[in-house]
Amino acid sequence: MKVAIRMISIATALSWIFLLAFTVSAVYSFVKDIRLSFGEIQMPTRLTEDNEMVISMPITIENTGPFNIGLFNITTEISDEDGFVVTRGNTCVPIIKRNTVITINHNVTVNITDLFQKGYAFIFNDTTLVLYESASMSIAEILPFRASTNTTIAWGAPLYNLSLGEPEYLAVNRTHTLIRVPVGFENHAFFDIAGNLTIRMYSSENTLVEQEQTTIEAPSHTIYNGFAEIYVKSTAISSSGRLEIYLQTSIITLNLGEINFG
Amino acid sequence: MIFKALKAAIKGVIFYALYFVLWMFVAPVASMVLGLKEAIETFVAVYITLMIIGEFASGTIFQYFFAAAKELFIIGYLLISLNGGLVGGSFQNINFVLDIRLFLMLAVLLSLLGFAKTVLQAINYVSEKAEYAKI
């Protein structure tokens, strides 16, 4: 009995020493020897061919400790103030060996077309987006650790303060009239707006009388003031009807509004 | 009695020295986790007290009662103070969670092993007493 008890005592003592030494040194090494450097968030200056906005952030992980880091995972979630999730990005490094320095590029992709189809608020209103960042890893490949933080980024609306003015009727010659509708907005977005303004004239019987396109170009962070113009045969202008104005860009096709006349 | 007191004092000093050395490594984490320092200090104080009392009671059956109490105290205190193994805190707008459930599980298992050992020691002590009485 005494031998068995002694054996248990020795085994327990050694296990305690090993457990404490390992846990304390792993946590100590994690605090002292692991450095995470988050680079400047690189906001895109233009969209990709697929109308995607790629937000990129370089992350440098320096592991000078005696243990490997397992399952290093960075998650970014961008949502609006109401909790609507705009996008979610994830970057994973299966293992970071000891005494290594690695730099990864954490990319978060937002499809602008999808975004605008989900919510028109992003088109017309400046807003604040909530950026949730989470980093998780396994210290010494055994002890899971997770850190998270919330920050906000400003979203500039591409068609901020959109206004359609009263249509102007200008007689070009005896047969034709030019109808001009003033269109104005502020492009607060980081990307340029280039496309066409389409104006369609409908009679009171709801038949299409005429339609015409005007090229539009509104660089980022500029105020746009222009006209949607249409040449119509003077005889074709009915006593009443409506004008419909559309904006067509590579990102989105949008009905800007209707103006009734007569 | 003096020998017992001396032995208890030496054990207490060794344990405190061990705590002191380990604390140097844990200190950077303790500054981020609220209440961790107090929890560890309380643990060390109660553990040393039970160890000293157990040492004074050595040679009697009560020695094993205190040893068993010490093991049960470790289990209970670790479970409560470590919040079930999820240690959380915040540092400069960053919230973090350290999952030490594996450590906790192993610590509880080792404590249970220690508890079993104490029970065996108590049985051994009683049986030896009975044998001496018979002789």
Boltz contact constraints between the chains, C-beta under 6 A:
constraints:
  - contact:
      token1: [A, 1]
      token2: [B, 124]
      max_distance: 6.0
  - contact:
      token1: [A, 5]
      token2: [B, 120]
      max_distance: 6.0
  - contact:
      token1: [A, 5]
      token2: [B, 121]
      max_distance: 6.0
  - contact:
      token1: [A, 8]
      token2: [B, 117]
      max_distance: 6.0
  - contact:
      token1: [A, 12]
      token2: [B, 110]
      max_distance: 6.0
  - contact:
      token1: [A, 12]
      token2: [B, 113]
      max_distance: 6.0
  - contact:
      token1: [A, 12]
      token2: [B, 114]
      max_distance: 6.0
  - contact:
      token1: [A, 15]
      token2: [B, 110]
      max_distance: 6.0
  - contact:
      token1: [A, 16]
      token2: [B, 110]
      max_distance: 6.0
  - contact:
      token1: [A, 19]
      token2: [B, 106]
      max_distance: 6.0
  - contact:
      token1: [A, 23]
      token2: [B, 103]
      max_distance: 6.0
  - contact:
      token1: [A, 24]
      token2: [B, 22]
      max_distance: 6.0
  - contact:
      token1: [A, 24]
      token2: [B, 25]
      max_distance: 6.0
  - contact:
      token1: [A, 27]
      token2: [B, 29]
      max_distance: 6.0
  - contact:
      token1: [A, 28]
      token2: [B, 25]
      max_distance: 6.0
  - contact:
      token1: [A, 31]
      token2: [B, 28]
      max_distance: 6.0
  - contact:
      token1: [A, 31]
      token2: [B, 29]
      max_distance: 6.0
  - contact:
      token1: [A, 144]
      token2: [B, 99]
      max_distance: 6.0
  - contact:
      token1: [A, 145]
      token2: [B, 98]
      max_distance: 6.0
  - contact:
      token1: [A, 146]
      token2: [B, 97]
      max_distance: 6.0
  - contact:
      token1: [A, 147]
      token2: [B, 94]
      max_distance: 6.0
  - contact:
      token1: [A, 147]
      token2: [B, 96]
      max_distance: 6.0
  - contact:
      token1: [A, 148]
      token2: [B, 95]
      max_distance: 6.0
  - contact:
      token1: [A, 149]
      token2: [B, 93]
      max_distance: 6.0
  - contact:
      token1: [A, 149]
      token2: [B, 94]
      max_distance: 6.0
